[in-house]
């Protein structure tokens, strides 16, 4: 795989629905965002989906939902070939900047308690556990609730 070049993080559009859905399906065995949901999210003003691409290949995406002064990381996925290359961390930083630009003071999310990589990603970027949900996912797995206060 060519690791050369500069990745572009951009706002996803309706033209990206199939790409987003394919990456979602490849990344998760359950609790997937559907094509219909991606179309809804991309057509409404209270969400933003960031897409990371390199030489036309989608490496990952992150969807934010906006509510008052807080933004929620709704979903994040990285293509298998790009895991461990900093794609998710770049998307998280871009999401924080997008949230700041919209006047948000914090980001929060839910993460499976068994998702060691995602927990490490967010903890390493300054997110802290502030609660939990029991049996949050379709398969009964619990979730940590994490958040980060954004700098002013």
C-alpha positions, 0 to 999 in steps of 0.5 A, spaced: 500 500 500 502 506 498 503 510 504 506 516 500 502 523 499 498 527 503 491 525 506 485 530 505 480 530 510 473 533 507 466 534 509 463 528 506 457 529 501 451 525 499 456 522 493 460 518 499 454 514 502 456 508 498 463 509 500 461 510 508 456 504 508 461 500 505 466 502 510 461 501 516 459 494 514 467 492 513 468 495 520 462 493 525 459 486 526 453 490 529 450 496 531 451 499 524 449 506 521 445 504 515 445 507 508 438 511 510 441 514 516 448 516 512 443 520 507 439 523 513 445 525 517 449 528 510 442 532 509 441 535 516 445 541 519 446 538 526 451 533 524 457 533 520 461 527 517 468 528 516 472 523 510 479 522 510 482 520 503 488 519 500 489 518 492 482 517 492 482 511 497 477 512 503 481 511 509 476 513 514 471 517 517 468 520 523 460 523 524 459 528 529 452 530 532 451 537 534 447 539 540 447 546 543 454 547 546 456 540 545 458 535 540 457 527 540 462 523 536 456 518 533 461 513 529 468 513 527 471 507 522 478 506 519 479 502 513 483 495 515 489 497 511 490 504 515 489 502 522 495 504 526 497 509 521 494 515 525 488 516 521 483 515 527 487 520 531 487 525 525 480 525 524 479 526 532 483 532 531 479 535 525 472 533 529 475 537 535 476 543 530 470 543 527 466 543 533 470 549 536 468 552 529 461 551 531 462 554 538 462 547 542 465 547 548 466 539 549 466 533 545 463 526 548 462 519 545 460 512 547 465 506 546 464 499 547 468 497 553 471 491 549 474 496 544 481 497 547 484 501 541 478 506 541 479 507 548 486 508 548 485 513 542 480 517 545 484 517 552 490 518 549 487 525 546 485 527 553 478 524 553 476 521 560 471 516 562 465 520 566 460 514 566 457 508 563 451 505 560 450 497 561 448 493 555 448 499 551 450 495 544 445 490 540 450 484 543 449 486 550 456 489 551 456 495 556 459 502 554 464 507 557 461 514 556 467 519 555 468 526 554 473 532 553 473 539 554 475 543 548 480 549 549 477 556 548 
